[in-house]
């Protein structure tokens, strides 16, 4: 059992940022992770032991600020749990994310990638086309930093203009007896409303005034309430172009196809595209958006039954990554070109480690910064057999 200790005030020199939005410092054999700091800064922090030699810090004062530190663009920054990097100049955010990605590949996957990691970035504000808000006591907002308490907001600088109009409308509703979560998705004309939890009928009627519950059209795609779609309205097309790359041929397979975002582009370059999706909502949208027949199956089952080799496979898995079974089957099929679109560098590193062990080679890595002002990042990795 770790003995109880009171927090300690310490002066720290921040070595680097790590995935998760914190800065790492070392002192007297301790590793200390502190949010809202930049590499090279000297800070005063209140530190507390988390486990073994890992400590957590709470920033008190920046004694020697980085030249890349700026004033945050949101009055809720550090209270709201949504953003971690608003106090970092944007070009430096992108640079740091590339270093974080490279470090995760090495630390988790033992992958020493010495090539350049490309970066695609866009407008760092008002980019989100989808947000999930929490309602409690008549107020709406996000969870507060490090807790599930409500941080009430009247606007969100990373949300699109149309979503901010909806947030204003949401705060104008009489919802004092309601505790729920609500997801809003927009194409900047329509707003799609998805109430996550059960609420009284009166509250449901009030929330319905914010928008529609039916599918909406987004850049030619039908997207239903429970279907996944990329959240950065400025970088969707560039992400698709990056993932498709120069791939061309007779047959491509799109794994975790969603509503068909990548499949539609691949159909311009391949004679046949097999789109594989298991979610009922996404599958219905996929059938509407994509002219070729889709496969209703989970990826593991589809790959186990696949006894031919496509020219190209594109995989856009959830945060949990591909997993051992999918990696094993991809190694067996051994398509000459494979691209992975990943939203988590740790699971990406684990999956890549398994594929590299089966004689795949990394040809190109690109960071796509779909989530400015936050620690989250998207990665596109092109591999060849």
Secondary structure, 3 states (H helix, E strand, C coil): CCCCCCCEEEEEECCEEECCCEEEEEECCEEEEEECCCCCCEEEEEEEEEECCEEEEEEEEEEECCCCECCCCCCCECCECCCCCCCECHHHHHHHHHHHHHHHHHHHHCCCCCCCEEEECCCCCCCECEEEEEEECCEEEEEECCCCCEEECCCCCCECHHHHHHHHHHHCCCCCCCEEEEEEEECCCCEEEEECCCCCHHHHHHHHCCCECCCEEECCEEECCCCCCCCECCCHHHHHHHHHCCCCEEEEEEECCCCCHHHHHHCCCEEEEEEEECCHHHHHHHHHHCCCCEEECCHHHHHHHCCCCCCEEEECCCCCCCHHHHHHHHHHHCCCEEEEEECCHHHHHHHHHHHHCCCCEEEEEEEECCCCCCCCCEEEEEEEC
